[in-house]
Amino acid sequence: WAMPVQRPYNPNARRMAEVMQGDFAKAGVDVEIVSYEWGEYLKRSKEVDRDGAVLLGWTGDNGDPDNFLAVLLGCDGVGGSNRAQWCNAEFEDLIQKAKVTADVAERTKLYEQAQVVFKREAPWATIAHSVVSEPVSVKVENYKIDPFGGHIFYGVDLK
């Protein structure tokens, strides 16, 4: 499935799907690319019995690993934000322990272990990580790039 819209993490999902289709063809696998209107795409992509793989991405808003790993891969997200419909007991145990652990080193270790399980089981194909940059005059002070793509000028000033 190719998204019908541009997103900060994927400016051309149709082209990405075509590249993937070509790679699958080299392996002898025929792949059909489909798309739907954005609202329909999102709705259908949540269906547990959906036919086909879905191209999607994520823009985290708080920098915490839980905002990615639990939301997109946790068992509670099946039928919702967990589009892979993947629920793995080992992974779930690690992220649930990490979620309630205040010790940063222990939390880091648990999330790293969860990532090892994720990569081993491969419920997704991780494709890209976007790097966002914005040209800003050297005269601008205190401007920070908004993770959601907005332009927040609170606290911004000019030299």
VEXSE-806795 format. One line per 5 residues: number of its first residue (from 1); their letters; for each residue x, y, z of C-alpha. Coordinates in steps of 0.25 Angstrom, whole numbers, plus 5000, padded with zeros to 4 digits. Example, Ala and Ser with C-alpha at 12.3 -4.5 7.8 and 13.67 -1.06 7.14 Angstrom:
# VEXSE-806795
1> AS> 5049 4982 5031; 5055 4996 5029
//
This chain:
# VEXSE-806795
1> WAMPV> 5000 5000 5000; 5005 5014 4996; 5001 5026 5004; 4993 5036 4995; 5000 5048 5003
6> QRPYN> 5013 5054 5005; 5018 5053 5020; 5031 5058 5026; 5036 5044 5027; 5032 5040 5013
11> PNARR> 5031 5051 5003; 5027 5041 4991; 5021 5028 4996; 5017 5024 4982; 5032 5025 4977
16> MAEVM> 5036 5017 4990; 5026 5006 4987; 5031 5005 4972; 5045 5004 4977; 5041 4993 4987
21> QGDFA> 5033 4986 4976; 5045 4986 4967; 5053 4979 4978; 5043 4969 4980; 5042 4966 4965
26> KAGVD> 5057 4963 4966; 5054 4952 4976; 5043 4947 4968; 5031 4952 4976; 5020 4960 4968
31> VEIVS> 5015 4972 4976; 5003 4980 4973; 5003 4995 4978; 4990 5000 4983; 4985 5013 4990
36> YEWGE> 4973 5019 4996; 4968 5033 5000; 4976 5037 5012; 4965 5035 5022; 4961 5022 5016
41> YLKRS> 4976 5018 5016; 4977 5020 5030; 4964 5013 5034; 4967 5001 5025; 4982 5000 5030
46> KEVDR> 4977 4997 5044; 4969 4985 5040; 4975 4972 5046; 4971 4964 5034; 4976 4974 5024
51> DGAVL> 4982 4969 5011; 4996 4974 5008; 5007 4982 5015; 5005 4997 5018; 5015 5008 5016
56> LGWTG> 5014 5018 5028; 5023 5025 5037; 5024 5032 5050; 5028 5046 5056; 5030 5045 5071
61> DNGDP> 5026 5057 5079; 5034 5055 5092; 5047 5047 5089; 5043 5036 5099; 5045 5022 5093
66> DNFLA> 5032 5018 5099; 5026 5028 5089; 5031 5019 5078; 5033 5005 5082; 5020 5003 5091
71> VLLGC> 5011 5011 5082; 5015 5005 5069; 5019 4991 5073; 5012 4988 5087; 5001 4978 5088
76> DGVGG> 4991 4989 5093; 4993 4996 5079; 4988 4984 5071; 4976 4988 5063; 4980 5003 5065
81> SNRAQ> 4994 5009 5063; 5001 4995 5063; 4999 4993 5048; 5007 4981 5047; 4997 4974 5057
86> WCNAE> 5009 4969 5064; 5009 4965 5078; 5021 4958 5084; 5021 4954 5099; 5036 4956 5100
91> FEDLI> 5036 4969 5094; 5024 4973 5102; 5030 4969 5115; 5043 4978 5112; 5035 4990 5108
96> QKAKV> 5025 4989 5120; 5037 4988 5130; 5044 5000 5123; 5032 5008 5124; 5031 5008 5139
101> TADVA> 5046 5008 5141; 5052 5022 5146; 5066 5017 5145; 5071 5023 5132; 5082 5013 5130
106> ERTKL> 5073 5001 5133; 5062 5007 5124; 5072 5009 5113; 5076 4994 5114; 5062 4989 5114
111> YEQAQ> 5059 4997 5101; 5071 4993 5095; 5067 4978 5098; 5053 4981 5092; 5060 4986 5079
116> VVFKR> 5068 4973 5078; 5055 4965 5079; 5048 4975 5068; 5060 4973 5059; 5060 4958 5060
121> EAPWA> 5045 4956 5058; 5044 4967 5048; 5029 4971 5048; 5033 4983 5039; 5044 4986 5029
126> TIAHS> 5050 4999 5034; 5053 5007 5022; 5058 5021 5025; 5059 5032 5036; 5057 5046 5032
131> VVSEP> 5066 5057 5036; 5059 5070 5036; 5066 5083 5034; 5062 5098 5032; 5070 5109 5026
136> VSVKV> 5070 5121 5037; 5077 5134 5036; 5088 5136 5046; 5081 5148 5051; 5070 5138 5057
141> ENYKI> 5072 5134 5072; 5065 5123 5079; 5057 5117 5067; 5055 5102 5069; 5050 5092 5059
146> DPFGG> 5036 5087 5063; 5035 5071 5062; 5021 5073 5056; 5026 5082 5044; 5020 5095 5050
151> HIFYG> 5027 5108 5052; 5026 5112 5067; 5032 5126 5069; 5030 5127 5084; 5043 5132 5090
156> VDLK> 5049 5135 5076; 5056 5148 5074; 5065 5155 5064; 5079 5160 5067
//
